Amino acid sequence: MPFVAVNTTGETLKLPSMVPPGKLVAHPQNKEGVGIAWRSPIAGRVRVLGRVKDAQDCGDSVAWFIDHLSSVGLKQVAHGAIERKGIQSIKPQELDIKAGEFIQLAIMPKTGYGCDTTEVEWTIEQVGRKRRWNLVDEVIGDFLKSNPLPDRLGNPSVWFFYQVDRDRGEPFVPTLPAELAKTNQAEQQRRLARTEQRLTELRAQRKRMKSSGPNEFVYAAIDKDQPKNARIQIRGNRRKFGDEVPRKNLEILGNDPLPSGAGSGRLQLAVWLTRESNPLMARVMVNRIWQHHFGRGLVATENDFGARGQRPTHPQLLDWLASRFKESGYSVKAMHRLIMASAAYQRSSDFDARAFGMDPDAKLLWRFNRRRLSAEEIRDAMLLISGDLDPTMGGEHPFPPVKKWGFSQHAPYYGVYPTKRRSVYLMQQRLKRHPFLALFDGADTNVSTARRELTTVPTQALYLMNNKFVHERAAGLARRVLAGANDEPSRTRLAWQLALGRAPTSDELTGVFAFMKQYAEAVAKSDRSKEPVEMKVWSALARTILTRNEFLFVD
């Protein structure tokens, strides 16, 4: 894997390359590079300069890039490449930057990668001021303390070290860089062992599934031996018939008749929907997928593309997405990837007064509108990070035997069958919605729900604080954290990474340690149960994580 190393000793070390005292080196992988990012604690103009040097007498060395990562995307500031035994200066480059934006130094492989250890010197200076950030000087004192690292001025989370893809994030709006694991051999061995065990289990499961033969699927029910045209029922009377109505396509989509011997006609319907002359199907589908990610379709009336529906906010984008959808063979997964890799999807949700004045609803996508997870997403996410999710396909529900049915209008059937499978396998009925899905604005099971109207009510907060389901998922997350790390800082970082996809800030770590100390003292005084205090404390912390807006919202 890519790595970054700092020689904190007073002697030259061999890694196998020679690393002089007080120097920082980086080594890329065959397809990934090393990213070092400086998150600006200031707003103003800065100057970037430095040097890269081949530190290993073999291989073909590296290419390097300086990029500015902001809310509008990635902008390349400078780039270059060095040869074997080569040295290249990063000539001073000035740029304007806002607080919270990143400047990235990416060390990328060329054709080879086996001998690409590279010595890096990098400095950022504030133009017109005396503030100066030197990479090695800033991080050498306590390099293994955390990732990200603070600067010498007391600003938290300034220096980041991470793996960077070949494109360096060019198609994307930047988010917080992913944390590189520390080079801890024992921890890496433990992770490798867990991964190998999981791989062995999955291989055994795959073998069992293959030996059991293909699953049988029932796609439709047939109540007639031979399909045939239906007849009009006069005034809805099933015993009084009118003319026979031949089966055919809708007139607006071509009015095609069914050929003789067509059978049920489902195959012909699929062909009519997906043929090149039908402009609607691909557009409607990509609009639905877009809505899933953004909370609103490019056509806001997702169930109505007709004269009474709203016009698309981006008609050319809708057509382009529909064309890509067709070219991919109508692959929904490929469309998800395309949308989620876009700058529009990865745009910040930060407020901009000028843009808000022109487009208050952000219909023109100048920002990403914060979206709360759907009821199913909340439930599945809690099961996943707690380690309790059952990934198997759902089977039959344990309905009562038919002979015991005694349901009536005044005593209707109602049942809830707990399961740890994904929410798509929950039993849902029309008379009364599933309690969890109903509380968090699940779809109305009686009608086609084009868009879910989200609510924020006290009962949702009470559920998240007190319900048994949430407490069990918090306990599961606590068990994962306790088993995955050995000290409080490492466990806290693991919990944040599992639930929130990022590392905690220094302020958050301070708050967590204070919370756990106070909670442990309170438990020791008042709780007489046999459960270990450590488990109770981490379960309580896990509940606070699962109820954070950052966990419940796509932001």
C-alpha positions as CSV (number, residue, x, y, z in Angstrom):
1,M,0.0,0.0,0.0
2,P,1.2,3.6,-0.4
3,F,3.0,5.0,2.6
4,V,4.4,8.2,4.1
5,A,7.4,8.0,6.6
6,V,9.4,10.5,8.6
7,N,12.8,10.0,10.0
8,T,12.6,11.4,13.5
9,T,16.0,10.1,14.6
10,G,19.4,11.7,14.3
11,E,20.7,9.0,12.0
12,T,20.2,8.1,8.3
13,L,17.8,5.2,8.0
14,K,17.4,2.6,5.3
15,L,13.8,1.8,4.2
16,P,15.4,0.2,1.9
17,S,16.1,3.7,0.5
18,M,18.3,6.0,2.5
19,V,16.3,8.6,4.5
20,P,18.4,11.4,6.1
21,P,17.5,12.7,9.6
22,G,14.5,15.0,9.6
23,K,13.3,14.1,6.2
24,L,9.8,12.9,5.0
25,V,9.4,10.4,2.2
26,A,6.4,9.1,0.3
27,H,6.0,5.9,-1.9
28,P,3.0,5.4,-4.3
29,Q,1.4,2.1,-5.3
30,N,0.9,0.7,-8.8
31,K,-2.5,2.3,-9.3
32,E,-2.7,4.8,-6.4
33,G,-0.6,7.6,-5.2
34,V,0.1,9.3,-1.9
35,G,-1.9,12.4,-1.1
36,I,-0.7,15.0,1.4
37,A,-3.2,17.8,1.9
38,W,-3.1,21.1,3.8
39,R,-6.5,22.4,4.9
40,S,-6.3,26.1,5.1
41,P,-7.1,27.6,8.5
42,I,-7.0,31.1,6.9
43,A,-8.7,33.0,4.1
44,G,-6.4,35.0,1.8
45,R,-3.6,34.6,-0.6
46,V,-0.9,31.9,-0.1
47,R,2.3,30.9,-1.8
48,V,3.1,27.3,-2.4
49,L,6.7,26.0,-3.0
50,G,8.9,23.0,-2.3
51,R,11.0,20.3,-3.8
52,V,10.7,16.6,-4.7
53,K,13.7,14.3,-4.9
54,D,14.1,10.6,-6.0
55,A,15.3,8.9,-2.9
56,Q,15.8,5.4,-4.3
57,D,18.4,4.5,-7.0
58,C,16.0,2.3,-9.1
59,G,12.7,2.5,-10.9
60,D,11.5,5.4,-13.0
61,S,10.5,7.7,-10.1
62,V,7.2,9.7,-9.9
63,A,5.0,12.5,-11.2
64,W,3.8,15.1,-8.8
65,F,0.8,17.5,-8.8
66,I,-0.3,20.5,-6.7
67,D,-4.1,20.9,-6.7
68,H,-6.5,23.4,-5.2
69,L,-9.6,21.6,-3.8
70,S,-12.6,23.8,-3.3
71,S,-16.4,23.7,-3.4
72,V,-16.3,24.1,-7.2
73,G,-14.0,21.2,-7.8
74,L,-10.3,20.5,-8.4
75,K,-8.0,23.0,-10.0
76,Q,-4.5,22.0,-11.0
77,V,-2.0,24.6,-9.8
78,A,1.3,22.9,-10.9
79,H,2.7,19.6,-11.9
80,G,6.0,17.9,-12.9
81,A,7.9,14.7,-13.0
82,I,11.3,13.5,-11.9
83,E,13.6,10.8,-13.3
84,R,15.8,8.3,-11.5
85,K,18.2,10.2,-9.2
86,G,16.4,13.4,-10.2
87,I,15.5,16.5,-8.2
88,Q,12.8,19.1,-9.1
89,S,11.8,22.3,-7.4
90,I,8.2,23.2,-7.0
91,K,8.4,26.8,-8.2
92,P,6.5,29.3,-6.1
93,Q,2.8,29.5,-7.0
94,E,0.3,32.0,-5.6
95,L,-3.4,31.4,-5.2
96,D,-6.4,32.7,-3.3
97,I,-7.9,30.3,-0.8
98,K,-10.8,30.2,1.6
99,A,-10.7,28.8,5.1
100,G,-11.5,25.1,5.0
101,E,-10.3,24.6,1.4
102,F,-7.5,22.2,0.6
103,I,-4.2,22.3,-1.3
104,Q,-3.2,18.8,-2.3
105,L,0.3,17.5,-3.1
106,A,-0.1,14.2,-5.0
107,I,2.9,11.9,-5.5
108,M,1.8,9.6,-8.4
109,P,3.5,6.5,-10.0
110,K,4.5,6.6,-13.6
111,T,5.0,3.2,-15.4
112,G,6.7,1.4,-12.6
113,Y,6.3,1.7,-8.8
114,G,8.6,-0.7,-7.1
115,C,11.4,1.8,-6.4
116,D,9.6,5.1,-6.1
117,T,10.5,6.3,-2.6
118,T,10.4,10.1,-2.9
119,E,11.8,12.8,-0.6
120,V,9.3,15.6,-0.2
121,E,9.8,19.2,1.0
122,W,6.7,21.4,1.0
123,T,5.9,24.9,2.3
124,I,2.8,27.2,2.3
125,E,3.3,30.9,3.1
126,Q,0.6,33.5,3.6
127,V,1.4,36.3,1.2
128,G,2.0,39.6,3.0
129,R,2.1,38.0,6.4
130,K,4.6,36.0,8.4
131,R,2.5,32.9,8.7
132,R,4.3,29.9,7.3
133,W,3.5,26.1,7.3
134,N,6.4,23.8,6.5
135,L,5.3,20.2,6.1
136,V,8.3,18.4,7.8
137,D,8.6,20.9,10.6
138,E,4.9,20.7,11.4
139,V,4.5,17.0,11.5
140,I,7.9,15.6,12.6
141,G,7.4,16.1,16.3
142,D,4.4,13.8,16.7
143,F,3.8,12.2,13.3
144,L,2.0,9.1,14.6
145,K,-0.3,10.9,17.0
146,S,-3.2,11.2,14.6
147,N,-4.3,11.7,11.0
148,P,-5.1,14.5,10.4
149,L,-2.5,16.4,12.4
150,P,-2.8,20.0,13.8
151,D,-0.4,22.7,12.9
152,R,2.0,24.5,15.2
153,L,-0.4,27.5,15.6
154,G,-3.0,25.3,17.3
155,N,-5.4,24.8,14.4
156,P,-6.8,21.3,14.4
157,S,-7.0,18.9,11.4
158,V,-4.6,20.8,9.1
159,W,-2.3,18.1,7.6
160,F,-3.9,15.0,6.0
161,F,-2.2,11.9,4.6
162,Y,-4.2,9.5,2.4
163,Q,-4.3,7.3,-0.6
164,V,-5.2,9.1,-3.8
165,D,-6.6,7.6,-7.0
166,R,-5.1,8.1,-10.5
167,D,-7.4,11.0,-11.4
168,R,-6.6,12.7,-8.1
169,G,-10.3,13.6,-7.7
170,E,-10.5,15.7,-10.9
171,P,-14.2,14.6,-11.6
172,F,-15.3,15.2,-8.1
173,V,-15.9,18.0,-5.6
174,P,-13.6,17.2,-2.7
175,T,-14.7,15.8,0.6
176,L,-12.6,15.2,3.7
177,P,-9.7,13.0,2.5
178,A,-9.8,9.4,3.7
179,E,-7.4,8.6,6.6
180,L,-4.4,6.5,5.9
181,A,-3.9,3.7,8.4
182,K,-0.8,4.0,10.6
183,T,2.0,1.6,9.8
184,N,1.2,-0.7,12.8
185,Q,2.3,-4.3,11.9
186,A,0.3,-6.0,14.7
187,E,-2.9,-4.1,13.8
188,Q,-2.4,-4.8,10.1
189,Q,-2.0,-8.5,10.9
190,R,-5.2,-8.6,12.9
191,R,-7.1,-6.9,10.2
192,L,-5.7,-9.2,7.6
193,A,-6.7,-12.3,9.7
194,R,-10.3,-11.0,10.0
195,T,-10.5,-10.3,6.3
196,E,-9.2,-13.8,5.5
197,Q,-11.6,-15.4,7.9
198,R,-14.5,-13.4,6.3
199,L,-13.3,-14.4,2.8
200,T,-13.2,-18.1,3.8
201,E,-16.8,-17.8,5.1
202,L,-18.0,-16.2,1.9
203,R,-16.3,-18.8,-0.2
204,A,-18.0,-21.5,1.8
205,Q,-21.4,-19.8,1.4
206,R,-20.9,-19.4,-2.3
207,K,-20.1,-23.1,-2.6
208,R,-23.2,-24.0,-0.7
209,M,-25.4,-21.8,-2.9
210,K,-23.9,-23.2,-6.1
211,S,-24.4,-26.8,-4.9
212,S,-28.0,-26.1,-4.0
213,G,-28.9,-25.2,-7.6
214,P,-30.5,-22.1,-9.0
215,N,-33.4,-20.5,-7.1
216,E,-36.8,-20.7,-8.6
217,F,-38.5,-17.3,-9.2
218,V,-42.3,-16.8,-9.6
219,Y,-42.8,-13.7,-11.8
220,A,-46.5,-13.8,-12.3
221,A,-49.6,-15.7,-11.6
222,I,-51.6,-17.3,-14.4
223,D,-55.3,-18.1,-14.0
224,K,-56.0,-19.2,-17.6
225,D,-54.5,-21.9,-19.7
226,Q,-54.2,-19.7,-22.7
227,P,-53.9,-15.9,-22.7
228,K,-56.6,-14.1,-24.7
229,N,-58.1,-10.6,-25.3
230,A,-60.4,-9.3,-22.6
231,R,-63.9,-8.0,-23.2
232,I,-65.5,-4.8,-21.9
233,Q,-67.7,-5.4,-18.8
234,I,-70.7,-3.1,-19.3
235,R,-71.2,-0.9,-16.2
236,G,-68.6,-3.0,-14.5
237,N,-70.8,-6.1,-14.5
238,R,-68.6,-9.1,-15.0
239,R,-71.5,-11.1,-16.3
240,K,-72.5,-8.5,-19.0
241,F,-69.9,-8.3,-21.7
242,G,-69.4,-5.8,-24.6
243,D,-66.9,-5.8,-27.4
244,E,-63.6,-7.6,-27.2
245,V,-60.6,-5.3,-26.8
246,P,-57.5,-6.5,-28.6
247,R,-54.2,-6.4,-26.6
248,K,-51.8,-3.8,-28.0
249,N,-49.4,-1.0,-27.0
250,L,-50.7,2.4,-25.9
251,E,-51.6,4.6,-28.8
252,I,-49.3,7.3,-27.6
253,L,-46.4,4.8,-27.7
254,G,-47.1,3.3,-31.1
255,N,-50.4,1.4,-30.9
256,D,-48.6,-1.8,-31.9
257,P,-50.8,-4.9,-32.0
258,L,-49.6,-8.2,-30.4
259,P,-48.4,-10.6,-33.1
260,S,-50.1,-14.0,-33.3
261,G,-48.7,-16.6,-30.9
262,A,-47.3,-13.9,-28.6
263,G,-48.4,-15.5,-25.4
264,S,-48.9,-13.3,-22.4
265,G,-47.4,-10.2,-24.2
266,R,-45.0,-9.4,-21.4
267,L,-42.0,-9.8,-23.7
268,Q,-43.5,-7.5,-26.3
269,L,-44.3,-4.9,-23.6
270,A,-40.6,-4.9,-22.6
271,V,-39.5,-4.5,-26.2
272,W,-42.0,-1.6,-26.7
273,L,-40.8,0.2,-23.6
274,T,-37.1,-0.1,-24.4
275,R,-37.0,0.5,-28.1
276,E,-35.2,3.5,-29.5
277,S,-38.4,5.2,-30.7
278,N,-39.8,5.4,-27.1
279,P,-38.4,8.6,-25.6
280,L,-40.0,8.2,-22.1
281,M,-38.8,5.1,-20.4
282,A,-35.1,6.0,-20.1
283,R,-35.9,9.6,-19.1
284,V,-38.4,8.5,-16.4
285,M,-36.0,5.9,-15.0
286,V,-32.9,8.2,-14.8
287,N,-35.2,10.9,-13.3
288,R,-36.2,8.4,-10.5
289,I,-32.5,7.5,-9.9
290,W,-31.6,11.2,-9.7
291,Q,-34.4,11.8,-7.3
292,H,-33.2,9.0,-5.1
293,H,-29.8,10.8,-4.6
294,F,-30.9,14.4,-4.6
295,G,-34.4,14.2,-3.0
296,R,-35.9,15.9,-6.1
297,G,-36.0,14.8,-9.7
298,L,-34.8,16.9,-12.7
299,V,-38.5,16.7,-13.4
300,A,-40.1,17.6,-10.1
301,T,-43.4,15.8,-10.9
302,E,-41.8,12.4,-10.9
303,N,-45.1,10.6,-11.6
304,D,-46.2,13.0,-14.4
305,F,-44.1,13.6,-17.5
306,G,-47.2,14.9,-19.3
307,A,-48.8,18.3,-20.0
308,R,-49.7,18.8,-16.4
309,G,-46.2,18.0,-15.1
310,Q,-43.4,20.4,-14.5
311,R,-40.8,21.1,-17.1
312,P,-37.3,19.7,-16.3
313,T,-34.8,22.1,-14.7
314,H,-32.0,20.7,-16.9
315,P,-33.5,19.2,-20.0
316,Q,-30.2,18.6,-21.7
317,L,-28.8,16.9,-18.7
318,L,-31.9,14.7,-18.6
319,D,-31.4,13.7,-22.2
320,W,-27.7,13.1,-21.7
321,L,-28.3,10.8,-18.7
322,A,-31.0,8.9,-20.6
323,S,-28.6,8.4,-23.5
324,R,-25.9,7.0,-21.1
325,F,-28.5,4.8,-19.5
326,K,-29.4,3.2,-22.9
327,E,-25.7,2.9,-23.8
328,S,-25.0,1.0,-20.6
329,G,-27.7,-1.6,-21.4
330,Y,-30.1,0.0,-19.0
331,S,-27.7,-0.6,-16.1
332,V,-29.0,1.0,-12.9
333,K,-25.7,0.3,-11.1
334,A,-23.8,2.2,-13.8
335,M,-26.2,5.1,-13.5
336,H,-25.7,5.2,-9.7
337,R,-21.9,5.4,-10.3
338,L,-22.2,8.1,-12.9
339,I,-24.4,10.3,-10.7
340,M,-22.4,9.8,-7.5
341,A,-19.2,10.6,-9.3
342,S,-20.5,13.9,-10.6
343,A,-19.5,17.3,-9.2
344,A,-23.2,18.1,-8.7
345,Y,-23.6,15.2,-6.3
346,Q,-20.4,15.8,-4.4
347,R,-21.0,19.6,-4.1
348,S,-21.0,21.1,-0.6
349,S,-24.3,22.0,1.1
350,D,-22.8,25.2,2.4
351,F,-24.9,28.3,2.2
352,D,-24.1,31.1,-0.3
353,A,-26.2,34.3,0.1
354,R,-25.7,35.4,-3.5
355,A,-26.7,32.1,-5.0
356,F,-29.6,31.8,-2.5
357,G,-31.0,35.1,-3.7
358,M,-31.2,33.9,-7.3
359,D,-32.2,30.2,-6.6
360,P,-33.4,29.7,-3.1
361,D,-34.4,26.0,-3.7
362,A,-31.1,25.2,-5.4
363,K,-32.9,23.8,-8.4
364,L,-29.9,24.8,-10.5
365,L,-27.7,22.6,-8.3
366,W,-25.4,25.4,-7.0
367,R,-25.3,23.3,-3.7
368,F,-26.3,19.9,-2.6
369,N,-29.6,20.1,-0.6
370,R,-29.2,18.3,2.7
371,R,-31.3,15.1,2.5
372,R,-32.4,13.0,5.4
373,L,-32.0,9.2,5.0
374,S,-35.2,7.4,4.2
375,A,-36.8,5.1,6.8
376,E,-35.3,2.0,5.1
377,E,-31.9,3.6,4.8
378,I,-31.8,4.6,8.5
379,R,-32.8,1.0,9.6
380,D,-30.3,-0.7,7.2
381,A,-27.5,1.7,8.1
382,M,-27.9,1.0,11.8
383,L,-27.9,-2.8,11.2
384,L,-24.8,-2.6,9.0
385,I,-22.5,-0.6,11.2
386,S,-23.6,-2.5,14.3
387,G,-22.5,-5.7,12.6
388,D,-26.0,-7.2,13.0
389,L,-27.1,-7.1,9.4
390,D,-28.2,-10.5,8.0
391,P,-27.1,-10.3,4.3
392,T,-29.2,-13.3,3.2
393,M,-32.2,-13.0,1.0
394,G,-35.6,-12.9,2.7
395,G,-37.9,-15.9,2.7
396,E,-41.5,-16.5,3.7
397,H,-43.0,-14.7,6.7
398,P,-44.4,-16.8,9.5
399,F,-48.0,-16.0,8.7
400,P,-50.6,-17.9,10.8
401,P,-52.1,-21.1,9.2
402,V,-55.1,-20.5,7.0
403,K,-57.2,-22.7,9.2
404,K,-56.7,-20.2,12.1
405,W,-57.8,-17.2,10.1
406,G,-60.7,-15.4,11.7
407,F,-60.1,-11.9,10.5
408,S,-63.0,-9.6,9.7
409,Q,-63.6,-5.9,9.0
410,H,-63.6,-5.1,12.7
411,A,-60.8,-7.6,13.6
412,P,-58.4,-7.2,10.6
413,Y,-55.1,-9.1,10.4
414,Y,-52.1,-7.2,11.7
415,G,-48.6,-8.5,12.2
416,V,-45.0,-7.3,12.5
417,Y,-42.2,-9.9,12.1
418,P,-38.9,-8.7,13.4
419,T,-35.9,-9.5,11.2
420,K,-32.3,-8.4,10.8
421,R,-32.4,-8.6,7.0
422,R,-32.5,-5.5,4.9
423,S,-35.7,-3.4,5.0
424,V,-36.7,-4.5,1.5
425,Y,-37.6,-7.8,3.1
426,L,-39.9,-6.4,5.8
427,M,-43.5,-7.6,5.7
428,Q,-45.7,-4.6,4.9
429,Q,-49.5,-4.6,4.7
430,R,-51.9,-2.0,3.4
431,L,-54.2,-1.7,6.4
432,K,-51.5,-0.6,8.8
433,R,-47.9,0.4,8.0
434,H,-44.8,-1.0,9.6
435,P,-44.3,1.1,12.8
436,F,-40.7,2.0,12.1
437,L,-41.4,2.9,8.4
438,A,-44.5,4.9,9.4
439,L,-42.6,6.9,12.0
440,F,-39.9,7.9,9.6
441,D,-42.2,8.8,6.7
442,G,-42.1,5.5,4.7
443,A,-44.1,5.2,1.6
444,D,-47.9,4.9,1.7
445,T,-48.6,1.3,0.8
446,N,-52.0,2.0,-0.7
447,V,-51.0,4.4,-3.5
448,S,-48.1,5.1,-5.8
449,T,-45.8,7.4,-3.8
450,A,-43.8,9.6,-6.1
451,R,-42.1,11.6,-3.3
452,R,-42.1,11.1,0.4
453,E,-42.9,14.2,2.4
454,L,-40.5,14.2,5.3
455,T,-41.5,15.3,8.8
456,T,-39.5,16.1,12.0
457,V,-41.6,15.2,15.0
458,P,-40.7,14.6,18.7
459,T,-41.7,10.9,18.5
460,Q,-38.8,10.3,16.1
461,A,-36.3,11.7,18.6
462,L,-38.0,9.7,21.4
463,Y,-37.7,6.5,19.4
464,L,-34.0,7.1,18.7
465,M,-33.3,7.6,22.4
466,N,-35.4,4.9,23.9
467,N,-36.4,2.1,21.5
468,K,-35.0,-1.4,22.0
469,F,-34.0,-1.6,18.3
470,V,-31.7,1.4,18.5
471,H,-30.2,0.3,21.9
472,E,-29.4,-3.2,20.4
473,R,-27.7,-1.6,17.4
474,A,-25.7,0.7,19.7
475,A,-24.6,-2.3,21.7
476,G,-23.5,-4.0,18.5
477,L,-21.5,-1.0,17.4
478,A,-19.9,-0.9,20.9
479,R,-18.9,-4.6,20.6
480,R,-17.3,-3.9,17.2
481,V,-15.3,-1.0,18.6
482,L,-14.2,-2.8,21.7
483,A,-13.0,-5.8,19.7
484,G,-11.4,-3.7,16.9
485,A,-9.0,-1.5,19.0
486,N,-7.3,-1.5,22.4
487,D,-7.4,2.1,23.7
488,E,-9.9,4.9,23.9
489,P,-8.5,7.2,21.1
490,S,-8.2,4.3,18.6
491,R,-11.7,3.0,19.5
492,T,-13.2,6.5,19.1
493,R,-11.6,6.9,15.7
494,L,-12.9,3.4,14.7
495,A,-16.4,4.3,15.8
496,W,-16.3,7.6,13.9
497,Q,-15.0,5.9,10.8
498,L,-17.6,3.1,10.9
499,A,-20.6,5.4,11.5
500,L,-19.6,8.8,10.0
501,G,-16.9,7.9,7.5
502,R,-14.4,10.3,8.9
503,A,-12.0,10.7,11.8
504,P,-13.0,12.7,14.9
505,T,-11.7,16.2,15.4
506,S,-9.5,17.0,18.4
507,D,-12.5,18.8,20.0
508,E,-14.7,15.8,19.5
509,L,-12.1,13.5,21.1
510,T,-11.9,15.8,24.1
511,G,-15.7,15.8,24.4
512,V,-15.9,12.0,24.1
513,F,-13.3,11.4,26.8
514,A,-15.1,13.8,29.2
515,F,-18.5,12.1,28.4
516,M,-17.2,8.6,29.0
517,K,-15.6,9.6,32.3
518,Q,-18.8,11.2,33.6
519,Y,-20.9,8.4,32.4
520,A,-18.7,5.7,33.9
521,E,-18.9,7.5,37.3
522,A,-22.7,7.8,37.1
523,V,-23.0,4.1,36.2
524,A,-20.8,3.0,39.0
525,K,-23.0,4.9,41.5
526,S,-26.5,4.0,40.3
527,D,-26.4,0.9,38.0
528,R,-26.2,-2.5,39.8
529,S,-26.6,-4.8,36.7
530,K,-23.9,-7.3,35.9
531,E,-23.0,-5.9,32.5
532,P,-19.4,-4.5,32.4
533,V,-19.2,-0.8,32.9
534,E,-17.0,-0.5,29.8
535,M,-19.7,-2.0,27.7
536,K,-22.3,0.3,29.1
537,V,-20.2,3.4,28.5
538,W,-19.4,2.5,24.9
539,S,-23.0,1.6,24.2
540,A,-24.1,5.0,25.5
541,L,-21.5,6.7,23.2
542,A,-22.7,4.6,20.3
543,R,-26.3,5.8,20.9
544,T,-25.1,9.4,20.7
545,I,-23.4,8.6,17.3
546,L,-26.5,6.9,15.9
547,T,-28.7,9.9,16.7
548,R,-26.4,12.6,15.3
549,N,-27.7,14.5,12.3
550,E,-24.5,13.7,10.5
551,F,-25.5,10.0,10.6
552,L,-29.1,10.6,9.7
553,F,-28.6,13.0,6.9
554,V,-26.7,13.0,3.5
555,D,-24.8,16.3,3.8
